[in-house]
Amino acid sequence: MSGRHVHVIGAGMAGLSAALQLSLSGEKVTIYEAAPFAGGRCRSFLDRELGCRIDNGNHLVLSGNVAVQDYLYLTNALDTMGGSGKPHFPFIDISTGERWTVKMNKGKFPWWIFSKKRRVPGTKLSDYFSGLRVLMAGSLDTLANKFDKQGKIYQRFWEPFIIGALNTETDIASAQLLKGIFVQSFGAGGEACIPLIPKVGLSESFVIPCLNVLRQHDAEIKYYHRLRSMLWEGDQVRALDFNGTLVELGDNDWVILALPAWFMRELLPEVPTPTDFRSIINAHYLVDMPDMEEGFTGVVGGYSEWIFVRNGLASVTISCAERHKDIPVRDMARLVWREVALFLGLDPDKVPQHRIFLEKYATFVATPEQNNRRPTSYTGWKNVALAGEWTATGLPSTIEGAIRSGMKAAQVVMRWGK
Ligand SMILES: Cc1cc2nc3c(=O)[nH]c(=O)nc-3n(C[C@H](O)[C@H](O)[C@H](O)COP(=O)(O)OP(=O)(O)OC[C@H]3O[C@@H](n4cnc5c(N)ncnc54)[C@H](O)[C@@H]3O)c2cc1C
């Protein structure tokens, strides 16, 4: 134990990951969270209208997300994640009703692309080499000219993958950020591409187990603590101001700011941050199908990107929701239900009880310009480190990126902190 106290601000995945690493290393940690709950953009809650717990948004992670795996291991939560256990990606084309499943093999060598039955219908072997162009990408390259947009491989695989993973329109999306994901997933072989889905909910996998471990290590978490400002002496923070309640810092104490980018701009305008964001819509429908097969499906040719079916709910993700801003919520609920109904074989005109949520600042826009505005965890200040999916993780806004950023911030404290 170093005798110092580390103050982590923000209990999203980045803050929880930083606190976890530090607590497990014997550091004294306090987390301050503005909301009455932890998890930030990755959480579950009881929805009173639907009468069940739902996730704020469907989250897909892959077995190759090593920081996620490490986090789940350290929080004893590996067995809270489910899925088919196979690197298989089912799809439906809503405009034609056609269904197919991309079936990768588990090994590193992708022999699945040689099999017509395993690849996207209507594609040929050479189409799969189009992705290699992404690997050559420089930091200013977008994906605008990287794919033939008329090709089936683009329409049925790359476009849904890019929009789902980057939450950014393909023409402006950063090729380097796609590369960051590609290297950890498809580039690493099928074993790294097994989708992992929380069996119960996001909080049950990513939040509650971590809070349990933190408590076991005497870390404290203070809810309803919204940081307003910090009091400085030279390049060292001396006190934290939570709406007038001051927390004074000792000489060796550290602060990890694990806050969203938009609040960081207010708090410390001199820190470069992404400035442009994209929203995500999540539509949850109660479906009464006792023998419903659980899992997820990619959707092309409609409004939906992904349909997740689990625990009596069909939940739909619509990325880059700005594209649909002119559609009233009521109409959206009806239009999206038609897609879900087609997928599940239900009546398209009988919209069941549902809830639609819009996360306005779901992720930063994954463009080269915004990517170049991301600082590292190390600030150069004497006792401040940064975490958050928006810091320079090499990935777009993801759980993997957020956890990675928290680990990096913890390393800064442990390496530089005296
Ligand atoms: C709908 C949706 C779908 C998504 N889908 C996926 C997906 O499929 N796969 C994937 O990997 N990622 C996905 N993401 C992205 C992922 O959820 C985020 O990248 C990640 O959760 C961000 O974590 P964070 O800790 O960096 O930020 P946040 O989760 O925003 O955490 C910041 C925390 O700081 C708190 N806070 C804010 N201001 C203050 C203050 N002044 N004082 C104290 N506390 C404060 C907030 O309340 C919050 O708890 C999705 C996001 C959304 C919204």
PDBQT file of the ligand as one rigid body, heavy atoms in Angstrom, charges set to zero:
ROOT
HETATM    1  C1  LIG A 501     -27.143   2.556 -26.923  1.00  0.00    +0.000 C 
HETATM    2  C2  LIG A 501     -25.686   2.202 -26.903  1.00  0.00    +0.000 A 
HETATM    3  C3  LIG A 501     -25.249   1.025 -27.530  1.00  0.00    +0.000 A 
HETATM    4  C4  LIG A 501     -23.904   0.679 -27.484  1.00  0.00    +0.000 A 
HETATM    5  N1  LIG A 501     -23.516  -0.491 -28.053  1.00  0.00    +0.000 NA
HETATM    6  C5  LIG A 501     -22.242  -0.936 -27.856  1.00  0.00    +0.000 A 
HETATM    7  C6  LIG A 501     -21.864  -2.237 -28.290  1.00  0.00    +0.000 A 
HETATM    8  O1  LIG A 501     -22.656  -2.990 -28.890  1.00  0.00    +0.000 OA
HETATM    9  N2  LIG A 501     -20.604  -2.659 -28.028  1.00  0.00    +0.000 N 
HETATM   10  C7  LIG A 501     -19.710  -1.868 -27.364  1.00  0.00    +0.000 A 
HETATM   11  O2  LIG A 501     -18.587  -2.331 -27.108  1.00  0.00    +0.000 OA
HETATM   12  N3  LIG A 501     -20.031  -0.608 -26.980  1.00  0.00    +0.000 NA
HETATM   13  C8  LIG A 501     -21.265  -0.126 -27.206  1.00  0.00    +0.000 A 
HETATM   14  N4  LIG A 501     -21.627   1.131 -26.791  1.00  0.00    +0.000 N 
HETATM   15  C9  LIG A 501     -20.594   2.043 -26.261  1.00  0.00    +0.000 C 
HETATM   16  C10 LIG A 501     -20.271   1.804 -24.784  1.00  0.00    +0.000 C 
HETATM   17  O3  LIG A 501     -21.451   1.702 -24.013  1.00  0.00    +0.000 OA
HETATM   18  C11 LIG A 501     -19.445   3.000 -24.273  1.00  0.00    +0.000 C 
HETATM   19  O4  LIG A 501     -18.316   3.181 -25.093  1.00  0.00    +0.000 OA
HETATM   20  C12 LIG A 501     -18.946   2.799 -22.846  1.00  0.00    +0.000 C 
HETATM   21  O5  LIG A 501     -19.968   2.317 -21.998  1.00  0.00    +0.000 OA
HETATM   22  C13 LIG A 501     -18.436   4.158 -22.326  1.00  0.00    +0.000 C 
HETATM   23  O6  LIG A 501     -17.918   4.019 -21.009  1.00  0.00    +0.000 OA
HETATM   24  P1  LIG A 501     -17.231   5.258 -20.286  1.00  0.00    +0.000 P 
HETATM   25  O7  LIG A 501     -16.951   4.843 -18.900  1.00  0.00    +0.000 OA
HETATM   26  O8  LIG A 501     -16.092   5.735 -21.110  1.00  0.00    +0.000 OA
HETATM   27  O9  LIG A 501     -18.296   6.443 -20.315  1.00  0.00    +0.000 OA
HETATM   28  P2  LIG A 501     -19.715   6.547 -19.565  1.00  0.00    +0.000 P 
HETATM   29  O10 LIG A 501     -20.411   5.253 -19.621  1.00  0.00    +0.000 OA
HETATM   30  O11 LIG A 501     -20.400   7.725 -20.157  1.00  0.00    +0.000 OA
HETATM   31  O12 LIG A 501     -19.336   6.836 -18.045  1.00  0.00    +0.000 OA
HETATM   32  C14 LIG A 501     -19.117   8.115 -17.533  1.00  0.00    +0.000 C 
HETATM   33  C15 LIG A 501     -19.706   8.177 -16.129  1.00  0.00    +0.000 C 
HETATM   34  O13 LIG A 501     -19.412   9.475 -15.569  1.00  0.00    +0.000 OA
HETATM   35  C16 LIG A 501     -20.572   9.954 -14.896  1.00  0.00    +0.000 C 
HETATM   36  N5  LIG A 501     -20.482  11.421 -14.838  1.00  0.00    +0.000 N 
HETATM   37  C17 LIG A 501     -20.736  12.307 -15.833  1.00  0.00    +0.000 A 
HETATM   38  N6  LIG A 501     -20.497  13.569 -15.394  1.00  0.00    +0.000 NA
HETATM   39  C18 LIG A 501     -20.059  13.462 -14.103  1.00  0.00    +0.000 A 
HETATM   40  C19 LIG A 501     -19.623  14.398 -13.126  1.00  0.00    +0.000 A 
HETATM   41  N7  LIG A 501     -19.563  15.707 -13.383  1.00  0.00    +0.000 N 
HETATM   42  N8  LIG A 501     -19.244  13.955 -11.891  1.00  0.00    +0.000 NA
HETATM   43  C20 LIG A 501     -19.274  12.603 -11.603  1.00  0.00    +0.000 A 
HETATM   44  N9  LIG A 501     -19.679  11.671 -12.509  1.00  0.00    +0.000 NA
HETATM   45  C21 LIG A 501     -20.050  12.094 -13.740  1.00  0.00    +0.000 A 
HETATM   46  C22 LIG A 501     -21.720   9.440 -15.747  1.00  0.00    +0.000 C 
HETATM   47  O14 LIG A 501     -22.935   9.435 -15.007  1.00  0.00    +0.000 OA
HETATM   48  C23 LIG A 501     -21.223   8.046 -16.116  1.00  0.00    +0.000 C 
HETATM   49  O15 LIG A 501     -21.605   7.084 -15.166  1.00  0.00    +0.000 OA
HETATM   50  C24 LIG A 501     -22.964   1.534 -26.852  1.00  0.00    +0.000 A 
HETATM   51  C25 LIG A 501     -23.397   2.717 -26.249  1.00  0.00    +0.000 A 
HETATM   52  C26 LIG A 501     -24.739   3.052 -26.259  1.00  0.00    +0.000 A 
HETATM   53  C27 LIG A 501     -25.183   4.321 -25.587  1.00  0.00    +0.000 C 
ENDROOT
TORSDOF 0
